[in-house]
Amino acid sequence: MQMETSFNYIEENYKRIIYEVGDSAAKYQNGGKVDIIAVTKTVPAEAVNYAISCGIDKIGENRVQEFLSKKNSYDKRAEIHFIGHLQSNKVKYIIDDMDLIQSVDSIKIAKQINKLSERIGKIQDVLVEVNIGGEESKYGILPNMLKGVVLELSNLHNIKIKGLMTIPPIDASEEIFYKMQNLYIDILEENIDNIDMNILSMGMSSDYQNAIKYGSNMIRIGSALFGERVY
């Protein structure tokens, strides 16, 4: 009962997000399904589990060390996605646990994921991260390099590209979202072998309604669900 009292704001936030996502999906995507990833950076496992009890079925991890410290406490009903920058030497610690690695931001990291997936007999679902704003402070494949990188990664047999992910610049204009949508459609229409271009992961707490307007079907929500990071 104490958990319900201390975390009940999460349920209220979740209900509001569900309503807004549904409204945007109805308006811009003919009611298509939009997945919500609960971003768990600095959030205690107890709060994450409460969100899962409310209906969250996918959680997003940013940091390997933090994930390792919390993973045994998580409710096993939720899928686990890695959404932060991933170093090659850290892949081995998470490869068994991830349903989807969203942040494949280089050929080097893709090859390491492929190598370790092959070692454990797994085909790892991944998204290719795009630096849509061309920001030096962010990771990701530049738009003009994307097709070539995707073609190269399609030859790796122990990863499966399921789509694209991006973190638009803060206060990005709608033109940025439109540009990302077109990149996604361009790759989709290439019909490249070993690629299922069915996920566009775009949009966070401050911009997810705009992202849905431009085709996102997976959004990553942290502060709008759990509140500002105070833990």
N, C-alpha and C positions, 0 to 999 in steps of 0.2 A: 504493500500500500504506500509505503514511503517513496518507492521508486516512481509510482504513478503520480504522486503529488509533486515530486521534484522535477520530473521530466514531462509533465503534461503539456507544457508549452510546445514541445516537439510535435505532439499530435495536432495541436491547433495550427502550427506552421505547415505541417504536412497536408492537412485538409485544404488550407488556402492554396498551397502550391498545386495540389491535384486539380483544384477548381480552375486555376489560371492556366495550367497546362492543357486541360481539357478544352477550355474556351479558345485558346490559341490554336490548338490542333483542329478544332471544328472549323475555325475561321479560315485557316491557311492550308490545312492538309487534309481536308475532307474527313476529319475525325480520325486520322491515322494514329497509331500507337506511338507515344513518346516515352522512352524509358527514363527514369529518374535515378541517377547515381548519387548516393549520399556520400559526400566527401568527409572523410573521418579524421583529417589532419588535426591533431591536438585534442580530439574529442575522446573522452573516456569510453571504454568498451561498454559500460553500463548504459550510457546514453545512446550509443550505436544500437545496442540490442533493443532498447525501447523503441527506436525508430523502426527496427525490423518488425517488432510486434505490432506496429501501427500499419504496416504494409510495405515498407521498403524492402525490395528483394535484391538490390545490387548496391555494394558499397565500394568506394574508390579510395585507394591508399596512395599517398604521396611519397612516403619515406620507408625504405626497407627496414631500418632499425626499429622504427615505431611500430610497423606492422608486426614484426617478429615478437615484440613485447606484448602485443595485444591479441594475436591471432587465436591462441588457445582459449581465450575468453569470449570469442564471438559466437553468436547464434549461427549455427551451421546452415540455416535455411537460405542465407543470402549468398549470391555470387560475389566473388571478390575480383575487382579490377585494379590494375596498377595504372595510375594516371600521372605520376610524377616523372621527372627525369631519372633514367635508370642507367647506372654505370655498369660497364661490362663485368667488372669483378663482383657485382652484387646479384647478378642474374641467378646464380646457383642457389641463393638463399630463398628465392620466391618461386622458382619455376614449377615446383610441385603444386603450388597453391592457387595459381592465378587462372581464372576462367577467361580473362581477356587482359592483354597488355596494351593499353591505349597509346602509349608514348614512345613508339618506335620512331626515333628522330634521326637515325643514321643507318647506313648500310652496315657499319661495324656492329652496332647493337643488335640488328636483325640477325646477323650471322652468328653472334654469340647465343642468342635465344634459340636459333635453329639448331646449333651444335648441341646445346644442353638438352633441348627437347628430344633430339634424336637419341641421346644417351639414355633417357628414361622412357623411351617409347611413346612419346606424346607428340601430337600435332597442336601447337600453341596458336590460338586465335590472337590476332594482333590488329591494331589500327596504326596507320602511318600518320605521324604528327606533322602538320603543315604550319610553318611560320608565315601565316597569311599576311601579317603586317610588315614582314621583313625587318623585325626588330632585333637589334644586336643582343639585347638582353634576354632573348628567348631562344629556346631550342626549337628544332623542327626543320623540315625540308622546305626550301624556298619554292614558291609556286612554279618558277620556270624550270626547276630541276625535278619536279614531282613525277612526271610521266616516266622519265628515264629510271628513276629510283624504283618506282613501282614495278617496272618491267624486270629490273634486276632481281628484286625481291621475290617476284613470282616464280623464280627458278629454285627457290629454297623449299625443300619438300617437307620440312617439319615445322613450318609456320604457315598459317593461313590468313591472308589479309582479308579482313571483314569490312574495311571501310577506312574513313579518315577521321582524324581528330584535330582540333585547333583551339588555341586560346587567343581570341582576337585582342587587339590593343584595348586598353582601358578607354571607355567612352567612344568606342569605335562607331563610325558612321554606318548607315545601312549599306553603303557601297561595299564595305569590307565583307559583310555577311553575304551580300549578293555575289561577290567575287569568289568566296569560298563555295557557295552553292554551285556556281558554274564549274569550278574545278572538280567538284565531286561528280557532277553530271558528265563532264568530259571523260573522266576515268571510267565511270560506269559504262558509257557508250562504247568504250574500246573493247569490251568483252574479253579481257585478258584472262588466259588460263590461270587457274589456281587463285583467283580473286573473286570473292563475293562482295561486291560493293553495295552492302545493304545497311551500313551504319554511317551516319554523319554525326559525330560527337562534337557538339558546338553549343556553347551557352552555359553560363554560370549564374550565380544568385542575382547579379545585377542586370543581366541581359538575356535571360533565357526566353522571354516572350519574343524578342526580336529574332533570336536564333531560330525558334520554331517557325517564325514567319518565312525564313529563308531555308527551310528544308531540314533543319536539325531533327533527328529522331532519338537523340540521346543527350540529356543535359546533366551537368555535374553541379550539384547543389550542396553548399556547405553552410554559410552563415544564415541564409534564408530559412534553413531547416533547424540548425542547432543553435543559432544565435551567434553573435560576434565571439571570436575566439578569446575566451577569458580563462581557459583551463591551464 
